[in-house]
Every structure is written in C-alpha cells, then in structure tokens.
Amino acid sequence: MRKSVCSLFLSLVVILSSSVFACAAQKPSDISASSAAAYDCSIGEFLFEIGSEQKRPIASTTKIMTALVVIEDVADLSERVRVDDKAVGIEGTSMYLKSGDAFTVLDLLYGVLLASGNDAACALAIYVGGSVPGFVKLMNNKARQLGLKNTHFANPSGLNDKNHFSTARDMAILASYALQNDKFKSICSKKSAVVRELNSGEKVSLYNHNRLLGTYDGCIGVKTGFTEASGRCLVSAAQRNGQRIVAVTLNAPDDWNDHRKMLDYSFSCLKEVVLPCKTVSVPVVGGNKNFVAVSGNFDWTVPEGYEDRIYCKVDVPHFLYAPVKKGESLGEARFFIDGREIYSSQLKADEDIKSVNGKLTLFERIKNFFGRKFR
C-alpha cells in the first residue's frame, strides 16, 4: 500500500562556480545573417544570438506555424480536402493546384513543408479555418499561447505584408515546439515525397528545399524561405545523442554555411554531466531492513556553465510495506533550470527487502517499524 507522494527539494553538487553561459569553443564570428539564433531545445536556452529580437519578415518559414496549426486541428491527416478556387494561382512557390483537385491533408502538408507551396498553404487554411482570415486568427492565437511576443501573422504562406513578421528568437521557440509533434517532425524531415491527386490518381513528386537534410549530421528539418523583402530565411534543426538544437537565420545570404557553423558551435558547447541528487532512502515497514535506498539515471547533457543552475525535486512515498523488489519503481526525480523541467528519471529500489513477519496487522507493522511496545 502506497501513501501520498511527498516532495523534497534537494540541492545538486555544484561543478562550476559561474551560472553564466560560456562555451570553451570559438563562437563563429562570420555569420552572414542580419538576425540569428541557436536554441537548445532540451533546456530551453539560447546558445548563440545575433540581432535575435529584431522584427523581420520571415517568408516561407511562416509555414512552420501553418503546418503546426493544421496538424493540431485535424485528427485524421487522411481527410480529403477539395481545393477551393481561392487557393489556385497564388503568387510565389506552388504545387500548381487546380480548382476542384482533391488531396489528403497529409499530402497537402508535404506540399507546404517540402515544396513550400503557397497554394497548398492556402487550401489548408481555408479547409481548417473556413477562410484565410479565419485561419490567420488561429495562427496568431497559437503564437500568443507559445509566448511569441514579437510575432504576428497576416497570411499562411509568408508573402510580404507589413503586419507579417517575427524574430529569430520567436522562430526558434516555435520550431522547437513544433518538433515535439511527431507528425510535424516526420513530414519536415523527409527529403522527398510522392503525393496523389484523388480524383485522377495522378502522382506528383515533391522535393524538400532544405539542403542540410542528408548533408549535415543529424539534420531533421525544418523550413526554408525567401522573398525579395525578407532575404534568405532558414530554420534548421539537428539532433545528436538525444540532444536537439534549432538554428534560425533571417536575411542570410550564406544561410547554409551559417547554419553549419551555428550548429557545430552549439553541439561543441554541450557536455555530459551527472546530475546527482542526495542519497534517498525510503522507510520500509515489516522488512528485514528498515530502509531501502533508491537511485535513478542522472546522466544528462547540458551547455557548459549550466550545472549550478539545476536543481532536483524528488517524489517518493512516505513509507513502504515489505516486501520490496530490487528494480521496483518507487518514485521520480525531476530536474529543473529556472523553473523549467529539463529531465526526469524514475527512481528504483537498489535491493530486495524481504518481509520477515508474515501477515501483520497495521498496528503490528507500525509497532515493529518504530521498535517499541505499545501498551
């Protein structure tokens, strides 16, 4: 029988004295972008920034939000979408949709994230939002929910508009959130896809514009963009050993090399550490031992200099009844940076605790545990 969980705030061993991020690697100084940011998704910290809070046009990187809103709204991506007249002949990159064409939501999402089709974005916007303005409201609502304070959308495609802008910081946070969705991640990480128009059965081959896919170790997306007003825009993400970095550049003439440098730098700043909580023991009633030690897997990777900002919260039962089996899950250790949870580990019994008294009443168990007679 388990009792209610208690919470213990336990301090960690401080390895470094400084709480300010300082990577030993050389920070790239020749980034071409007007605005840039590299973001550690695991701990929610920025590792590299240049003009990262400047509001700028973001071109087709807008479609990260477009795809996210659609995926979160539509439960079944195999739903059939009829292409509305208003989605045909949209300016810019295109899937070359025709009025009355029918595609699944998933296939149009490939058109949005791989081929960067403005017509596909418009078709999905009308399908989900009832109209383009209705969908744009959903996009801006989602931006507010995510705390993107310097972001505003005016359309689902990224076409130039004075009321359509974001920042490198906001786009990094948006991409990090979107990549937590397995459907989004699966789509944006594909180098190509073959989709089918449902009326005619005609197949259409689509190719991802992201050159980093397949050429940069661990790249998993995310989205390219370009207009004359915005310049070259790119949101990329790479994952190595379970650690994910998102990089963003806005108005970057040499964006592919910018991203390689920023991602290389960010991964070089990460180090494996052990996040030790104090030894935790849980009282055991009716066993051959009065306490059982518990432990977990506290190996993790964080940016250099962040170890002393991490604290641990342990949830374990007030006490246990014997028997207890080695490896039995007895609680959880959760690690935080500035109030944000970054990692958790199950706490398990380090050894077997046998029951020595057979069946005892609750009163007898308590008496044996405290080691005294009650009269």
Rosetta blueprint (number, residue, H / E / L):
1 M L
2 R L
3 K L
4 S L
5 V E
6 C E
7 S E
8 L E
9 F E
10 L E
11 S L
12 L L
13 V L
14 V L
15 I L
16 L L
17 S L
18 S L
19 S L
20 V L
21 F L
22 A L
23 C L
24 A L
25 A L
26 Q L
27 K L
28 P L
29 S L
30 D L
31 I L
32 S L
33 A L
34 S L
35 S E
36 A E
37 A E
38 A E
39 Y E
40 D E
41 C L
42 S L
43 I L
44 G L
45 E E
46 F E
47 L E
48 F E
49 E E
50 I E
51 G L
52 S L
53 E L
54 Q L
55 K L
56 R E
57 P L
58 I L
59 A H
60 S H
61 T H
62 T H
63 K H
64 I H
65 M H
66 T H
67 A H
68 L H
69 V H
70 V H
71 I H
72 E H
73 D H
74 V L
75 A L
76 D L
77 L L
78 S L
79 E L
80 R E
81 V E
82 R E
83 V L
84 D L
85 D H
86 K H
87 A H
88 V L
89 G L
90 I L
91 E L
92 G L
93 T L
94 S L
95 M L
96 Y L
97 L L
98 K L
99 S L
100 G L
101 D L
102 A E
103 F E
104 T E
105 V H
106 L H
107 D H
108 L H
109 L H
110 Y H
111 G H
112 V H
113 L H
114 L L
115 A L
116 S L
117 G L
118 N H
119 D H
120 A H
121 A H
122 C H
123 A H
124 L H
125 A H
126 I H
127 Y H
128 V H
129 G H
130 G L
131 S L
132 V H
133 P H
134 G H
135 F H
136 V H
137 K H
138 L H
139 M H
140 N H
141 N H
142 K H
143 A H
144 R H
145 Q H
146 L L
147 G L
148 L L
149 K L
150 N L
151 T L
152 H E
153 F L
154 A L
155 N L
156 P L
157 S L
158 G L
159 L L
160 N L
161 D L
162 K L
163 N L
164 H L
165 F E
166 S E
167 T L
168 A H
169 R H
170 D H
171 M H
172 A H
173 I H
174 L H
175 A H
176 S H
177 Y H
178 A H
179 L L
180 Q L
181 N L
182 D H
183 K H
184 F H
185 K H
186 S H
187 I H
188 C H
189 S L
190 K L
191 K L
192 S E
193 A E
194 V E
195 V E
196 R E
197 E L
198 L L
199 N L
200 S L
201 G L
202 E L
203 K E
204 V E
205 S E
206 L E
207 Y E
208 N L
209 H L
210 N L
211 R L
212 L L
213 L L
214 G L
215 T L
216 Y L
217 D L
218 G L
219 C E
220 I E
221 G E
222 V E
223 K E
224 T E
225 G E
226 F E
227 T E
228 E L
229 A L
230 S L
231 G E
232 R E
233 C E
234 L E
235 V E
236 S E
237 A E
238 A E
239 Q E
240 R E
241 N L
242 G L
243 Q E
244 R E
245 I E
246 V E
247 A E
248 V E
249 T E
250 L E
251 N L
252 A L
253 P L
254 D L
255 D H
256 W H
257 N H
258 D H
259 H H
260 R H
261 K H
262 M H
263 L H
264 D H
265 Y H
266 S H
267 F H
268 S H
269 C L
270 L E
271 K E
272 E E
273 V E
274 V E
275 L L
276 P L
277 C L
278 K L
279 T L
280 V E
281 S E
282 V E
283 P E
284 V E
285 V E
286 G L
287 G E
288 N L
289 K L
290 N L
291 F E
292 V E
293 A E
294 V E
295 S E
296 G L
297 N L
298 F L
299 D E
300 W E
301 T E
302 V E
303 P E
304 E L
305 G L
306 Y L
307 E H
308 D H
309 R H
310 I E
311 Y E
312 C E
313 K E
314 V E
315 D E
316 V E
317 P E
318 H L
319 F L
320 L E
321 Y E
322 A L
323 P L
324 V E
325 K L
326 K L
327 G L
328 E L
329 S E
330 L E
331 G E
332 E E
333 A E
334 R E
335 F E
336 F E
337 I E
338 D L
339 G L
340 R E
341 E E
342 I E
343 Y E
344 S E
345 S E
346 Q E
347 L E
348 K E
349 A E
350 D L
351 E L
352 D L
353 I E
354 K L
355 S E
356 V L
357 N L
358 G L
359 K L
360 L L
361 T L
362 L H
363 F H
364 E H
365 R H
366 I H
367 K H
368 N H
369 F H
370 F H
371 G L
372 R L
373 K L
374 F L
375 R L
